[in-house]
Amino acid sequence: MSTHVFGIRNCDTLKKALRWLDQHQIPYQYHDYRRDGLSRTQLEQWCARLGWEALLNKRGTTYRALPAADKEALDEERAIALMLTHPALIKRPLLAHAGQLHLGFSAPQYHAIFAIPG
């Protein structure tokens, strides 16, 4: 069973997730949005499964730095275009494991996902 972790290397939450996976000796493949890129198709699939509102990180500095016009009347198509242009707008980490997608990181969440007693 393959585990993929998507994010941006300088993200502190991503670093915590990768450290947790390493400590629990769980093999994974890491995909950096900036370095490795991200296709529209992949992002559309994630939006279909999780919702674009869940994927769009409105709490980060990248979102706050966007012009007001970019934030107005956001819909899925505009959000996808913004996330493709500014990958830091995608919440992270995004964990793909056992056919499921999980956003963010907390140790209890990962213990549950990987069925490891906490």
Protein Blocks (a to p, Z undefined) as FASTA:
>chain_A
ZZdddddfklmklmmmmmmmmmnopacddddfklnopafklmmmmmmmnopklmpcckbm
klmmpcfklmgopafklmmmmmmmmmmlpccddddeehiacedjdfklmmmmnopaZZ
